[in-house]
Amino acid sequence: MRIPKSGYIGPIKLQNTSVYIHWSFPVGGLFLASFIGELNFYSSILLVIFYTSLVLIHELGHALVAIHYKTNIRAIVLLGSGGFCVADIPNIFKARFLFYAGGIIAQLAALFSVLLLIPLFENTNLLALKYFTFVYTIVNLFMIVINLIPYNQSDGYLLGKLLWSKYSKV
């Protein structure tokens, strides 16, 4: 994957990693706001923040695997429809599999963490908590499914291609 040239803010440096943010990145959160019929300023800001943090968690999942395998992370790119992590992953099956699955694993960890915490704040009427729970459960599950669908260069496509190349020779 190539690192973007135009339409992005950045690079913003996080240690040795360049982060590029496309101008459309907040659109994902605004889409959520329009989807649930809450296009007022406060709701839109909350949904943009929570959506943004969920996409960041996904991309950081990939980055953490790359860090674990001591590989170079060249960039994290955030778009309105998601993002991607550009890293030099070794040509070892386990490392590649975990890198491609890292975002989904991070999302599952976030999902189960929130599910465990829901009983602690189920009687709360805070709008921020309502939206946080919505994004980290319903939207998160939807994003996990979307990421598993094998299209273009999605995680599902890369995982399927990797598994196919390993097990089709058997």
N, C-alpha and C positions, 0 to 999 in steps of 0.2 A: 504494500500500500504506500501511496505517496503522501507526503506531508503537504497540507494545503498551502496555497499561496495568497488567495484573495477572498474577501468576504468574512475574514476572521479577525477577532481581537487576539492579539498575542504575537509571538509566544509569551506566555506567562510562565516563569520558571518556578517549579517546585523541586527543590534540590537540583538534581541534574536533568529533570524531565521538563520538556516543553509542553505546555497545555495551550491548545488553540480552541477558541470558543467562536462558533459561527454566529452571525447576527441573528439567525433564526432560532437559536437555542431556547429562548423563553416561549416560543410558539407552542411547544409541547404542553407546557403548563397552562397556557391560555386556551388551548384546545380542550383540556380537561375542564376548565372553568366553563366554557361554552357548552360542553357536553352535559354537565350536571346543572346547567342553567344558573350559574352563579357568576355572572360577568360584572360584578361590582369590584371596585378597586381592591378592597381588603381581601376578598375571597380569591381574586385573581393572583394577587401577590403571594398569598399562602400556597396556592396550588403550584405556582411557578417554582417557589422555593422547594417544596416537597418533591415535585417531579424532578427538578434539577438534582437534588440530593440523591434520589433513587438512581438516576442515570450515572451520577458520580460513583455511587457504591458499585454499580455494575462494572464500570471501567476500572475502578480500583481493584476489583476482584481479579481482573486480568493482570493488572500491574503487580499485584502481590505475588502472583505465581511467577511472573518474570523475575521479580526480586529474589524469590526463593531459589530459583535456578541460576541466580547471578548472571542474568542476561541484560543486555542494554535495552532500556526503554527509550525509544526515540521520540515518541510523542503520545499525548492523549488528546483526542479530537472530540469535541462536543458539538452536536448538531441538534436542530429542532426535533428530529426524529430519533435521536439516540446519540451514539458516539462510537468510537473505536480506539483501541490501544495499539500503537505501532511498536513492536518489540522484536528483537532478534532471539527467537526461540530455538533452542537446540533441536536437531533432527532426531530426537529420542521420543518414542511413542508416548510414554507417560507424561513427559514435560509438555508436549504439544496438546495432548488430550486435556490435561489440567489447565493449560493456558486458555484453550478454546472454551472450556467449561467454567473457567474462573468467575466470569461475570454472573452466570446463572447460579453458581454456588453461593456467591456473595448475596444475590437477591434472595435465595432461599433462606440464608442465615438471617437476613433482615426480616423476611416474612415470619419465620418461626419466632424470632425475638418479639415482634409486635404482637403476634397471636398469644404469646405467653403473658404479655403485659396488659392485654385488653381487659381482663377481669379487674385490674387495679383502677382503671378509669372508666368503667362502663357507665357509671352514674353521673359523669361529668358532662356538662352541656357546652364546653368550650368549643368554639368553631374551629380553632386551630387544631385541636385534638381530633375532632371529627374528620377534618381533611387529612391530617397526618395518617389516621387509621385507614381512611379510604385509599389513599395513594399507596401506602405500604402493604395493603392487603389486596384489594380488588385490582387496582392498576398494576401492582407488582405481579400478580398472577397472570394478568393479561400480557404483560411485557415478557414474562418467562416463556409463555406459550409462543408468542411472536418470535422470540429469539431462538426457539427450538425448530421453527419451520425452516426447512432447507431452501432458501432463496438467496440469490446473489452471493454475497460473502458473509451471510449471517453466521452466528455461532452454530446453529443447527446444520447449516450447509458444511461448514468446516469440520464439525464433529463427524457428520455422516461421511464425508470424503475421507477423513482420516481412518475411521473404522472400516470403511469399504476397502481402502488400500491395504489395511493390515489383515483383514479376515477374508477377503475375496480370493486370496492366494492359497487358502487352506484346502 
